[in-house]
C-alpha cells in the first residue's frame, strides 16, 4: 500500500527550490532579510502605521501582548535575488484566526504575490491552533505579516506564497519543460 503524501514532505520543499532555480537561477534558502521584528521599529516608515494597526489587532484578539521574542525577523523560506522576491511555503499551521485577522487588516495598496482572499478563506476553513507557547499563533501571524510587508520596505517584488497542500509539489519534474511551465504559472513568474 502506498504511503499517503503529507504537507511536511521534505522533497516537496526541495522540489520548489529546484523549480525556482530552473526559472530564476540563484535561490537562497533560509535567507536573512536583516529586518527588525518589533512593530515600533517600523514607525518611521510609510507602512509603519499599518503594521502598528495589525500588531495591535493581534495583541487584542487573545490579550497576548508579548509575542515578538526575536530582535530580527526570522529568515524567509526562499529568496530569489534576481529579480528580487521572497517565496514562502505555508503549511497548514499558518492558517489560523490570527493570520486571518492580520490579512484582513492589510492596506488595500499592499501588493502581495498570492491570493489574499484565498488565504483568508483557508484561515477560516482550517482554523488551526498552536498554543505551544501560548502566543505562537500571534507570533506566526506577525512574522508572516512582516514577510508580506518586506517587499515594500526592501524594494522587492511582492512575496509569493505557496500552500503546501495545494499541490503534490514533489510530483513536478524540474527537468520537464511542461512541469516548469506549470510551476511558473502557479507562482506568477510572468509578472516578474
Backbone as JSON, one array per atom type, in Angstrom:
{
  "sequence": "XXXXXXXXXXXXXXXXXXXXXXXXXXXXXXXXXXXXXXXXXXXXXXXXXXXXXXXXXXXXXXXXXXXXXXXXXXXXXXXXXXXXXXXXXXXXXXXXXXXXXXXXXXXXXXXXXXXXXXXXXXXXXXXXXXXXXXXXXXXXXXXXXXXXXXXXXXXXXXXXXXXXXXXXXXXXXXXXXXXXXXXXXXXXXXXX",
  "N": [[0.84, -1.18, 0.0], [0.57, 2.21, -0.86], [2.28, 4.95, 0.61], [0.63, 7.62, 2.16], [0.72, 10.9, 0.95], [1.99, 13.82, 2.59], [1.81, 17.23, 3.81], [4.19, 17.92, 5.0], [6.24, 16.95, 3.57], [9.53, 16.67, 2.84], [10.75, 16.52, 0.41], [9.04, 17.9, -1.26], [9.47, 20.62, -0.61], [12.15, 20.83, -1.31], [11.9, 20.34, -4.03], [10.47, 22.59, -4.85], [12.47, 24.51, -4.52], [14.3, 23.6, -6.51], [12.77, 23.98, -8.83], [12.37, 26.76, -8.75], [15.03, 27.5, -9.09], [15.5, 26.58, -11.73], [13.94, 28.35, -13.15], [14.7, 30.97, -12.33], [17.4, 31.01, -11.66], [19.78, 31.72, -9.3], [18.94, 30.75, -6.01], [18.29, 31.36, -2.67], [18.16, 29.63, 0.3], [16.44, 29.86, 3.42], [16.91, 32.64, 3.94], [18.25, 35.6, 5.35], [16.73, 38.56, 5.79], [17.48, 40.67, 7.28], [15.85, 42.38, 8.88], [14.14, 44.21, 11.44], [12.04, 42.89, 14.12], [10.16, 44.04, 15.79], [7.21, 45.99, 16.08], [7.4, 48.75, 16.59], [9.83, 49.41, 15.47], [9.31, 50.05, 12.89], [7.99, 52.41, 12.78], [8.81, 54.82, 11.64], [8.51, 54.5, 8.95], [6.54, 54.56, 5.89], [4.74, 52.43, 5.86], [4.53, 51.95, 8.54], [2.36, 52.76, 10.19], [0.27, 51.06, 9.35], [1.4, 48.57, 9.99], [1.56, 48.82, 12.77], [-1.15, 48.91, 13.4], [-1.97, 46.32, 12.63], [-0.37, 44.78, 14.35], [-1.4, 45.59, 16.85], [-4.03, 44.63, 16.59], [-3.55, 41.89, 16.59], [-2.49, 41.62, 19.16], [-4.71, 42.26, 20.73], [-6.7, 40.34, 20.22], [-6.51, 37.84, 21.68], [-5.52, 38.79, 23.94], [-2.77, 38.53, 24.17], [0.06, 40.05, 24.61], [2.84, 40.1, 24.35], [4.38, 38.75, 22.11], [6.39, 38.97, 20.29], [9.48, 37.88, 20.15], [12.04, 37.69, 19.12], [14.8, 39.76, 18.08], [15.31, 40.24, 15.44], [13.6, 39.7, 12.35], [12.55, 36.42, 11.59], [14.2, 34.17, 9.28], [13.45, 33.99, 5.74], [11.75, 31.53, 3.7], [12.6, 31.07, 0.97], [14.72, 33.04, -1.08], [14.93, 34.89, -3.98], [17.33, 36.41, -5.63], [17.45, 37.74, -8.13], [14.72, 38.39, -9.9], [14.45, 39.59, -7.39], [12.73, 38.63, -4.93], [10.64, 37.08, -2.4], [9.8, 33.74, -1.51], [7.43, 31.94, 0.18], [6.65, 28.92, 1.82], [3.87, 27.73, 2.85], [2.62, 25.77, 5.39], [-0.16, 24.0, 6.88], [-0.38, 24.97, 9.55], [-0.08, 27.68, 9.41], [-2.48, 28.8, 8.85], [-4.57, 30.34, 10.56], [-6.91, 31.82, 12.92], [-5.73, 34.16, 13.83], [-3.95, 34.8, 11.77], [-5.79, 35.31, 9.78], [-6.99, 37.61, 10.84], [-4.8, 39.37, 10.72], [-4.38, 39.47, 7.9], [-6.84, 40.58, 7.1], [-6.5, 43.14, 7.92], [-4.63, 44.22, 6.24], [-3.45, 46.9, 4.25], [-5.18, 48.2, 1.4], [-3.51, 49.02, -0.65], [-1.25, 47.46, -0.48], [0.65, 45.26, -2.26], [0.58, 41.86, -2.87], [2.0, 38.64, -3.64], [0.18, 36.53, -3.86], [-3.06, 35.02, -3.53], [-4.87, 36.85, -1.56], [-7.51, 36.72, -0.55], [-8.08, 33.99, -0.85], [-6.22, 32.98, 0.98], [-7.29, 34.01, 3.35], [-9.74, 32.69, 3.38], [-8.84, 30.05, 3.64], [-7.73, 30.26, 6.19], [-10.06, 30.62, 7.7], [-11.42, 28.24, 7.1], [-9.58, 26.11, 7.77], [-8.68, 26.87, 10.3], [-6.53, 26.53, 12.23], [-4.75, 25.86, 15.29], [-2.18, 26.68, 17.5], [-0.88, 26.47, 20.43], [1.52, 26.35, 21.77], [4.32, 27.82, 22.33], [1.88, 29.73, 24.28], [1.4, 32.06, 22.83], [1.93, 31.47, 20.21], [0.41, 31.45, 17.76], [-0.15, 34.18, 17.35], [2.46, 35.12, 17.08], [3.41, 33.72, 14.79], [1.59, 34.71, 12.86], [2.3, 37.41, 12.91], [5.02, 37.39, 12.09], [4.66, 36.34, 9.52], [3.23, 38.44, 8.44], [5.2, 40.47, 8.48], [6.92, 39.38, 6.55], [5.32, 39.65, 4.33], [5.12, 42.4, 4.12], [7.74, 43.07, 3.77], [8.71, 43.38, 1.05], [7.82, 46.0, 0.37], [9.33, 47.48, 2.12], [11.98, 46.77, 1.58], [12.19, 47.2, -1.1], [11.44, 45.18, -3.02], [10.07, 42.65, -5.22], [6.62, 41.54, -4.92], [5.86, 39.31, -2.18], [5.65, 35.86, -2.68], [3.45, 33.24, -1.99], [3.06, 29.81, -1.32], [0.77, 27.25, -0.8], [1.29, 24.42, 1.02], [-0.36, 22.16, 0.8], [-1.73, 22.51, -1.53], [-0.83, 21.26, -3.77], [0.91, 18.39, -4.95], [3.88, 18.9, -4.66], [6.32, 17.62, -5.0], [5.82, 15.97, -7.1], [6.31, 17.27, -9.4], [8.57, 17.6, -12.07], [11.69, 18.94, -12.23], [13.17, 18.97, -14.53], [11.49, 18.83, -16.58], [9.99, 20.54, -19.17], [7.25, 21.08, -19.39], [6.37, 20.76, -16.69], [7.85, 22.76, -15.46], [6.69, 24.97, -16.66], [4.09, 24.73, -15.62], [4.59, 25.17, -12.88], [5.73, 27.75, -13.04], [3.52, 29.21, -13.86], [1.86, 28.89, -11.62], [3.26, 30.34, -9.64], [3.2, 32.81, -10.75], [5.22, 33.71, -12.45], [5.43, 35.11, -14.83], [4.83, 37.69, -14.19], [7.05, 38.82, -13.19]],
  "CA": [[0.0, 0.0, 0.0], [1.37, 3.43, -0.99], [2.24, 5.88, 1.74], [-0.12, 8.85, 1.87], [1.55, 12.1, 0.9], [1.55, 14.86, 3.51], [2.37, 18.55, 3.53], [5.53, 18.06, 5.59], [7.15, 16.24, 2.68], [10.77, 17.45, 2.64], [11.05, 16.52, -1.02], [8.24, 18.97, -1.87], [10.15, 21.9, -0.43], [13.36, 20.75, -2.13], [11.49, 20.45, -5.43], [10.15, 24.0, -5.08], [13.76, 25.18, -4.72], [14.83, 23.21, -7.81], [11.97, 24.63, -9.87], [12.73, 28.18, -8.71], [16.37, 27.6, -9.68], [15.4, 26.42, -13.19], [13.3, 29.53, -13.73], [15.34, 32.25, -11.99], [18.83, 30.91, -11.36], [20.17, 31.64, -7.89], [17.9, 30.69, -4.97], [18.89, 31.26, -1.34], [17.25, 29.02, 1.27], [16.54, 30.43, 4.78], [17.61, 33.91, 3.76], [18.08, 36.63, 6.38], [16.48, 39.88, 5.22], [18.04, 41.63, 8.22], [14.82, 43.34, 9.26], [13.73, 44.06, 12.84], [10.75, 42.21, 14.28], [9.24, 44.81, 16.63], [6.37, 46.94, 15.33], [7.89, 50.13, 16.77], [10.99, 49.63, 14.6], [8.83, 50.46, 11.58], [7.16, 53.61, 12.95], [9.3, 55.9, 10.79], [8.24, 54.17, 7.55], [5.19, 54.77, 5.39], [3.9, 51.3, 6.26], [4.57, 51.8, 10.0], [1.01, 52.91, 10.77], [-0.48, 49.84, 9.05], [1.98, 47.49, 10.77], [1.15, 49.03, 14.16], [-2.56, 48.53, 13.47], [-2.01, 44.85, 12.57], [0.23, 44.29, 15.59], [-2.37, 45.83, 17.93], [-5.16, 43.71, 16.39], [-3.08, 40.58, 17.04], [-2.37, 41.68, 20.62], [-6.01, 42.39, 21.37], [-7.62, 39.22, 19.98], [-6.5, 36.9, 22.82], [-4.82, 39.51, 25.0], [-1.35, 38.15, 24.22], [0.73, 41.31, 24.26], [4.3, 39.98, 24.19], [4.66, 37.57, 21.28], [7.59, 39.21, 19.49], [10.58, 37.48, 21.04], [13.34, 37.85, 18.44], [15.1, 41.13, 17.68], [15.25, 40.27, 13.98], [12.6, 38.87, 11.71], [13.09, 35.12, 11.18], [14.57, 34.02, 7.87], [12.41, 33.61, 4.78], [11.98, 30.19, 3.15], [13.43, 31.18, -0.24], [14.91, 34.38, -1.63], [15.43, 34.89, -5.34], [17.96, 37.73, -5.75], [17.08, 38.34, -9.41], [14.51, 39.82, -9.84], [14.34, 40.09, -6.02], [11.46, 38.36, -4.25], [10.56, 36.04, -1.37], [8.79, 32.68, -1.67], [7.13, 31.26, 1.44], [5.98, 27.63, 1.66], [3.0, 27.71, 4.02], [1.93, 24.55, 5.8], [-1.48, 24.27, 7.48], [-0.34, 25.7, 10.82], [-0.09, 29.13, 9.14], [-3.84, 29.23, 8.56], [-5.2, 30.49, 11.87], [-7.75, 33.01, 13.09], [-4.84, 35.32, 13.97], [-3.46, 35.14, 10.43], [-6.94, 35.91, 9.09], [-7.1, 38.98, 11.37], [-3.71, 40.15, 10.13], [-4.66, 39.68, 6.47], [-8.0, 41.48, 6.98], [-6.04, 44.5, 8.22], [-3.66, 44.69, 5.25], [-3.95, 48.03, 3.47], [-5.53, 47.81, 0.02], [-2.43, 49.33, -1.57], [-0.15, 46.49, -0.35], [0.61, 44.24, -3.29], [1.14, 40.57, -2.46], [2.12, 37.7, -4.74], [-0.69, 35.38, -3.61], [-4.47, 35.4, -3.45], [-5.14, 37.18, -0.15], [-8.84, 36.21, -0.18], [-7.95, 32.54, -0.7], [-5.52, 32.74, 2.24], [-8.24, 34.28, 4.42], [-10.72, 31.59, 3.37], [-8.15, 28.89, 4.22], [-7.65, 30.52, 7.63], [-11.38, 30.37, 8.26], [-11.75, 26.82, 6.92], [-8.67, 25.23, 8.51], [-8.73, 27.37, 11.68], [-5.53, 25.82, 13.03], [-4.39, 26.46, 16.58], [-0.9, 26.21, 18.04], [-0.74, 27.2, 21.69], [2.75, 25.95, 22.44], [3.82, 28.51, 23.52], [0.53, 30.28, 24.25], [1.33, 33.18, 21.87], [2.52, 31.02, 18.94], [-0.39, 31.88, 16.6], [0.1, 35.61, 17.16], [3.84, 35.26, 16.62], [3.49, 33.26, 13.41], [0.85, 35.67, 12.03], [3.08, 38.65, 12.84], [6.2, 37.19, 11.24], [4.18, 36.23, 8.15], [2.9, 39.81, 8.03], [6.46, 41.16, 8.16], [7.42, 38.84, 5.28], [4.49, 40.21, 3.26], [5.43, 43.82, 4.03], [9.17, 43.24, 3.48], [8.98, 43.96, -0.27], [7.63, 47.46, 0.39], [10.41, 48.05, 2.93], [13.26, 46.46, 0.95], [12.07, 47.46, -2.55], [11.45, 43.89, -3.7], [8.81, 42.23, -5.82], [5.73, 41.01, -3.88], [6.08, 37.98, -1.6], [4.85, 34.77, -3.23], [3.16, 32.19, -1.0], [2.55, 28.54, -1.81], [0.17, 26.41, 0.23], [1.9, 23.09, 0.9], [-1.36, 21.14, 0.44], [-2.39, 22.84, -2.8], [-0.24, 20.52, -4.87], [1.97, 17.46, -4.56], [4.98, 19.63, -5.29], [7.39, 16.69, -5.36], [5.46, 15.27, -8.33], [6.79, 18.07, -10.53], [9.92, 17.26, -12.51], [12.38, 20.18, -12.57], [13.8, 18.88, -15.85], [10.4, 18.79, -17.57], [9.55, 21.87, -19.61], [5.83, 21.22, -19.04], [6.25, 20.95, -15.25], [8.4, 24.08, -15.16], [5.65, 25.92, -17.07], [3.01, 24.64, -14.62], [5.06, 25.86, -11.66], [5.88, 29.18, -13.35], [2.16, 29.79, -13.86], [1.37, 28.91, -10.23], [3.9, 31.42, -8.88], [3.05, 34.08, -11.46], [6.56, 34.1, -12.93], [5.31, 36.06, -15.95], [4.67, 39.05, -13.66], [8.36, 39.33, -12.8]],
  "C": [[0.89, 1.25, 0.0], [1.19, 4.33, 0.23], [1.51, 7.16, 1.31], [0.83, 10.04, 1.94], [1.07, 13.1, 1.94], [2.33, 16.15, 3.27], [3.74, 18.79, 4.14], [6.59, 17.3, 4.78], [8.38, 17.12, 2.4], [11.14, 17.53, 1.16], [10.26, 17.62, -1.73], [8.97, 20.3, -1.79], [11.45, 21.94, -1.26], [13.03, 20.91, -3.61], [11.12, 21.88, -5.78], [11.45, 24.78, -5.33], [14.34, 24.86, -6.1], [14.08, 23.91, -8.94], [12.26, 26.13, -9.92], [14.09, 28.4, -9.37], [16.31, 27.5, -11.2], [14.82, 27.67, -13.86], [14.14, 30.79, -13.53], [16.85, 32.19, -11.78], [19.06, 30.79, -9.87], [18.95, 31.7, -6.96], [18.62, 30.52, -3.64], [17.84, 30.74, -0.36], [17.53, 29.63, 2.65], [17.33, 31.73, 4.79], [17.25, 34.91, 4.87], [17.92, 37.99, 5.71], [17.03, 41.01, 6.09], [17.06, 42.78, 8.51], [14.47, 43.13, 10.73], [12.36, 43.4, 12.94], [9.74, 43.0, 15.11], [8.49, 45.85, 15.8], [6.92, 48.36, 15.42], [9.11, 50.44, 15.91], [10.6, 50.1, 13.21], [8.05, 51.78, 11.62], [7.56, 54.76, 12.03], [8.99, 55.68, 9.31], [6.79, 54.45, 7.18], [4.25, 53.67, 5.86], [3.84, 51.1, 7.78], [3.21, 51.86, 10.66], [0.19, 51.63, 10.56], [0.07, 48.66, 9.86], [1.6, 47.61, 12.25], [-0.3, 48.59, 14.35], [-2.71, 47.0, 13.49], [-1.49, 44.26, 13.88], [-0.74, 44.44, 16.76], [-3.57, 44.89, 17.82], [-4.78, 42.3, 16.86], [-2.97, 40.53, 18.56], [-3.74, 41.59, 21.3], [-6.88, 41.13, 21.26], [-7.68, 38.24, 21.16], [-5.74, 37.49, 24.01], [-3.4, 38.97, 25.24], [-0.54, 39.33, 23.7], [2.19, 41.13, 23.86], [4.67, 38.72, 23.41], [5.86, 37.77, 20.36], [8.79, 38.98, 20.4], [11.96, 37.7, 20.43], [13.55, 39.32, 18.07], [14.99, 41.3, 16.17], [14.15, 39.34, 13.48], [13.23, 37.53, 11.34], [13.33, 35.06, 9.67], [13.37, 33.65, 7.02], [12.75, 32.25, 4.19], [12.94, 30.24, 1.95], [13.54, 32.65, -0.63], [15.53, 34.23, -3.01], [16.0, 36.28, -5.61], [17.6, 38.47, -7.05], [15.8, 37.7, -9.89], [14.3, 40.39, -8.43], [12.97, 39.86, -5.41], [11.6, 37.17, -3.3], [9.52, 35.02, -1.8], [8.65, 31.99, -0.32], [6.32, 30.01, 1.14], [5.16, 27.4, 2.92], [2.34, 26.35, 4.23], [0.67, 24.97, 6.56], [-1.44, 25.11, 8.75], [-0.31, 27.22, 10.63], [-1.51, 29.68, 8.99], [-4.68, 29.23, 9.84], [-6.13, 31.7, 11.87], [-6.88, 34.27, 13.18], [-4.28, 35.76, 12.62], [-4.58, 35.8, 9.63], [-7.13, 37.36, 9.55], [-6.02, 39.87, 10.77], [-4.01, 40.48, 8.68], [-5.82, 40.66, 6.26], [-7.6, 42.93, 7.22], [-4.97, 45.01, 7.26], [-4.25, 45.88, 4.51], [-4.2, 47.6, 2.02], [-4.39, 48.08, -0.96], [-1.23, 48.39, -1.45], [-0.33, 45.4, -1.39], [1.28, 42.98, -2.76], [1.12, 39.63, -3.66], [1.35, 36.41, -4.49], [-2.11, 35.92, -3.5], [-4.85, 35.61, -1.98], [-6.49, 36.63, 0.31], [-8.8, 34.7, 0.01], [-7.27, 32.22, 0.64], [-6.46, 32.98, 3.44], [-9.28, 33.17, 4.52], [-10.11, 30.33, 3.97], [-8.0, 29.05, 5.73], [-8.97, 30.18, 8.3], [-11.73, 28.88, 8.21], [-10.89, 25.92, 7.79], [-8.64, 25.57, 10.0], [-7.79, 26.6, 12.62], [-5.23, 26.58, 14.31], [-3.08, 25.82, 17.05], [-0.63, 27.04, 19.28], [0.5, 26.78, 22.48], [3.93, 26.67, 21.81], [2.47, 29.2, 23.26], [0.35, 31.37, 23.18], [1.78, 32.76, 20.46], [1.73, 31.47, 17.72], [-0.2, 33.36, 16.31], [1.48, 35.82, 16.54], [3.97, 34.86, 15.15], [2.78, 34.23, 12.47], [1.63, 36.96, 11.86], [4.29, 38.48, 11.92], [5.8, 37.0, 9.78], [3.8, 37.61, 7.6], [4.17, 40.57, 7.65], [7.04, 40.67, 6.83], [6.62, 39.39, 4.1], [4.75, 41.7, 3.07], [6.89, 44.07, 3.62], [9.44, 43.81, 2.08], [8.81, 45.48, -0.32], [8.77, 48.15, 1.13], [11.76, 47.91, 2.22], [13.27, 46.68, -0.56], [12.25, 46.18, -3.36], [10.13, 43.68, -4.43], [7.94, 41.62, -4.71], [6.09, 39.59, -3.44], [5.1, 36.98, -2.21], [4.67, 33.74, -2.12], [2.58, 30.98, -1.71], [1.95, 27.8, -0.63], [0.66, 24.99, 0.02], [0.91, 22.04, 0.42], [-2.1, 21.44, -0.86], [-1.98, 21.89, -3.92], [0.72, 19.5, -4.28], [3.22, 17.96, -5.3], [6.1, 18.7, -5.74], [7.07, 15.89, -6.62], [5.93, 16.03, -9.57], [8.25, 17.72, -10.82], [10.64, 18.54, -12.93], [13.13, 20.14, -13.9], [12.76, 18.84, -16.97], [9.95, 20.21, -17.9], [8.09, 22.12, -19.23], [5.65, 21.5, -17.55], [6.8, 22.32, -14.82], [7.37, 25.15, -15.53], [4.48, 25.92, -16.09], [3.39, 25.41, -13.37], [5.18, 27.36, -11.89], [4.53, 29.89, -13.35], [1.63, 29.92, -12.44], [1.97, 30.09, -9.46], [3.78, 32.78, -9.57], [4.37, 34.61, -11.99], [6.51, 35.12, -14.06], [5.14, 37.5, -15.46], [6.0, 39.64, -13.21], [9.1, 39.81, -14.02]]
}
